[in-house]
Amino acid sequence: MVGEFTGGAVAAGFLLLVGSVLWQRRAQRQFAAQRAAIFDDCRELIQPAEQIHPGSDYPLLRGGYGEAKVLLQPLLDHVGYRKVPSLWLVLTLDAPMPVKGSFDVLFRPANIEFFSQIDQLPQRIHLGEEWPSHHMARVSPSGWQPPLTALHSALGDALSSPDLKEVVLTPRGVRLVVRVCGVERGQYMVLRAMVPEVERIPPDWLRYWLDTLITIRSALRADLPEAA
């Protein structure tokens, strides 16, 4: 009897393990399919477009927005534990800019911004009262004065958006980091499952941030015809 009971327990445990592995594989395939479709509603905005699939992570989308070359990179905040992690989108405009330095401003810094390289810039600067009060700004090289007035004007209403997290200006282009959404709180708090509240990026929302990039480029080129 004892042997039969032990054998039955081992068999039940084995079946449970197999079932768990199969469930995890099925869930991974489902997550991969959801992530691959994140740009499906925005195809008409980026033409021509090339979607790059880095394994099981979110794809990158590279292509043209009007005459501009852009790169879109979703990033899921999985570094450490958060009350509610976020899905971020990094929008990069690849275009020569008339500046001789690099500028980075991070809004509402919390020292957990894994996507930011602001600490690599040597000098911290103060932006002034017209900018949101809770920010960190740095420049490279030290002593360089970024075109703050033109940049502030170009950002416009975007500065008051809670989605805007970071603005980076370099001679090679402009980058914005914006928050797409949080993850489903219940699944994260109970299962630590990172399931974003939004599966596909809304086209109107994306168009707003792409237009912001274009506005920054146009404003700085008009304001700084020569390298500043």
Secondary structure, 3 states (H helix, E strand, C coil): CHHHHHHHHHHHHHHHHHHHHHHHHHHHHHHHHHHHCCCHHHCCCCCCEEEECCCCCCCEEEEEECCEEEEEEEEECCCCCCCCCEEEEEEEEECCCCCCCEEEEEECCCCCCCCCCHHHCCEEECCCCCCCCCEEEEEECCCCCCCHHHHHHHHHHHHHCCCEEEEEEECCEEEEEEEEEEECHHHHHHHCCCCECCCCCCHHHHHHHHHHHHHHHHHHHHHCCCCC
